[in-house]
Amino acid sequence: MTIPHLALVVARARNGVIGRDGDLPWRLRSDLQRFKAITLGKPCIMGRSTWESLPLKPLPGRLNLVLTRDLSYEEAGKAKGAVVCSNLADAIDIARETAEDDGIDEICVIGGTALFEAALPRARRLYVTEVEAEPEGDAWFPAFDESLFRETLNERHDAGEKDDHAFTFRVLDRI
Ligand SMILES: NC(=O)c1ccc[n+]([C@@H]2O[C@H](COP(=O)([O-])OP(=O)(O)OC[C@H]3O[C@@H](n4cnc5c(N)ncnc54)[C@H](OP(=O)(O)O)[C@@H]3O)[C@@H](O)[C@H]2O)c1
């Protein structure tokens, strides 16, 4: 089997916003369903704030890897059900080992900003939901060179009953 590759999973607004006040700036049931379908069974690496933002912790059916520089975070019982790492390289190593053991070919980085920024150069695939909105926010997806990727999926959807906005599901694969 080949080494499990790194994928980023993000929903971003037209202005790059991904978060506000430790939460998502929208309600998009369709995107939550897509997130689950993409990530289920795969190791998921996330920053400490993203972990804290999860309504259901840990994400079930997935190895949750949480990055923090706070050495007392785990001891304080704040990461129950997750594996805590102090740097991205360690998290990727653990995620890869687990994925290989489970016969999974992809590991997911699920945010936020710093994690996306650090993982982008190593990402083979980006699952991007383009949200048709321009909300205020305090967390952004970093700008990146899209010409390094080929779009392999582009699927526009009108807002469903439990979606605040229309959106487009995209998959970008590194060329
Ligand atoms: N729309 C989306 O797809 C999406 C996805 C994810 C999150 N979000 C939203 O984005 C917001 C959270 O993201 P965020 O960017 O504010 O924070 P974040 O990246 O989730 O967490 C930041 C924290 O992670 C730790 N960290 C980051 N890089 C690290 C590294 N290289 N080594 C060790 N620790 C590291 C640090 O924790 P310590 O301070 O503990 O050291 C840092 O303060 C929320 O609003 C959330 O809802 C949106």
PDBQT file of the ligand as one rigid body, heavy atoms in Angstrom, charges set to zero:
ROOT
HETATM    1  N1  LIG A 201     -15.148  26.336   7.928  1.00  0.00    +0.000 N 
HETATM    2  C1  LIG A 201     -14.297  25.356   8.201  1.00  0.00    +0.000 C 
HETATM    3  O1  LIG A 201     -14.042  24.472   7.369  1.00  0.00    +0.000 OA
HETATM    4  C2  LIG A 201     -13.632  25.314   9.537  1.00  0.00    +0.000 A 
HETATM    5  C3  LIG A 201     -12.743  24.272   9.853  1.00  0.00    +0.000 A 
HETATM    6  C4  LIG A 201     -12.126  24.295  11.112  1.00  0.00    +0.000 A 
HETATM    7  C5  LIG A 201     -12.381  25.315  11.995  1.00  0.00    +0.000 A 
HETATM    8  N2  LIG A 201     -13.249  26.304  11.649  1.00  0.00    +0.000 N 
HETATM    9  C6  LIG A 201     -13.483  27.434  12.553  1.00  0.00    +0.000 C 
HETATM   10  O2  LIG A 201     -12.226  28.084  12.732  1.00  0.00    +0.000 OA
HETATM   11  C7  LIG A 201     -12.111  28.532  14.083  1.00  0.00    +0.000 C 
HETATM   12  C8  LIG A 201     -10.955  27.803  14.766  1.00  0.00    +0.000 C 
HETATM   13  O3  LIG A 201      -9.779  27.923  14.007  1.00  0.00    +0.000 OA
HETATM   14  P1  LIG A 201      -8.537  28.797  14.449  1.00  0.00    +0.000 P 
HETATM   15  O4  LIG A 201      -7.705  29.057  13.262  1.00  0.00    +0.000 OA
HETATM   16  O5  LIG A 201      -9.029  29.954  15.247  1.00  0.00    +0.000 OA
HETATM   17  O6  LIG A 201      -7.799  27.840  15.494  1.00  0.00    +0.000 OA
HETATM   18  P2  LIG A 201      -7.215  26.331  15.362  1.00  0.00    +0.000 P 
HETATM   19  O7  LIG A 201      -6.217  26.261  14.267  1.00  0.00    +0.000 OA
HETATM   20  O8  LIG A 201      -8.286  25.349  15.393  1.00  0.00    +0.000 OA
HETATM   21  O9  LIG A 201      -6.463  26.231  16.762  1.00  0.00    +0.000 OA
HETATM   22  C9  LIG A 201      -5.367  27.092  17.016  1.00  0.00    +0.000 C 
HETATM   23  C10 LIG A 201      -4.562  26.452  18.124  1.00  0.00    +0.000 C 
HETATM   24  O10 LIG A 201      -4.041  25.196  17.690  1.00  0.00    +0.000 OA
HETATM   25  C11 LIG A 201      -2.750  25.011  18.260  1.00  0.00    +0.000 C 
HETATM   26  N3  LIG A 201      -1.778  24.932  17.180  1.00  0.00    +0.000 N 
HETATM   27  C12 LIG A 201      -1.880  25.468  15.924  1.00  0.00    +0.000 A 
HETATM   28  N4  LIG A 201      -0.800  25.158  15.200  1.00  0.00    +0.000 NA
HETATM   29  C13 LIG A 201       0.001  24.414  15.995  1.00  0.00    +0.000 A 
HETATM   30  C14 LIG A 201       1.274  23.791  15.817  1.00  0.00    +0.000 A 
HETATM   31  N5  LIG A 201       1.930  23.865  14.634  1.00  0.00    +0.000 N 
HETATM   32  N6  LIG A 201       1.816  23.106  16.837  1.00  0.00    +0.000 NA
HETATM   33  C15 LIG A 201       1.147  22.998  18.013  1.00  0.00    +0.000 A 
HETATM   34  N7  LIG A 201      -0.069  23.565  18.250  1.00  0.00    +0.000 NA
HETATM   35  C16 LIG A 201      -0.606  24.261  17.253  1.00  0.00    +0.000 A 
HETATM   36  C17 LIG A 201      -2.525  26.172  19.192  1.00  0.00    +0.000 C 
HETATM   37  O11 LIG A 201      -3.105  25.780  20.413  1.00  0.00    +0.000 OA
HETATM   38  P3  LIG A 201      -2.662  26.351  21.867  1.00  0.00    +0.000 P 
HETATM   39  O12 LIG A 201      -3.065  27.800  21.870  1.00  0.00    +0.000 OA
HETATM   40  O13 LIG A 201      -3.438  25.520  22.838  1.00  0.00    +0.000 OA
HETATM   41  O14 LIG A 201      -1.160  26.136  21.971  1.00  0.00    +0.000 OA
HETATM   42  C18 LIG A 201      -3.344  27.269  18.531  1.00  0.00    +0.000 C 
HETATM   43  O15 LIG A 201      -3.691  28.329  19.402  1.00  0.00    +0.000 OA
HETATM   44  C19 LIG A 201     -13.446  28.248  14.727  1.00  0.00    +0.000 C 
HETATM   45  O16 LIG A 201     -14.275  29.380  14.544  1.00  0.00    +0.000 OA
HETATM   46  C20 LIG A 201     -13.961  27.069  13.936  1.00  0.00    +0.000 C 
HETATM   47  O17 LIG A 201     -15.381  26.976  13.990  1.00  0.00    +0.000 OA
HETATM   48  C21 LIG A 201     -13.866  26.321  10.455  1.00  0.00    +0.000 A 
ENDROOT
TORSDOF 0
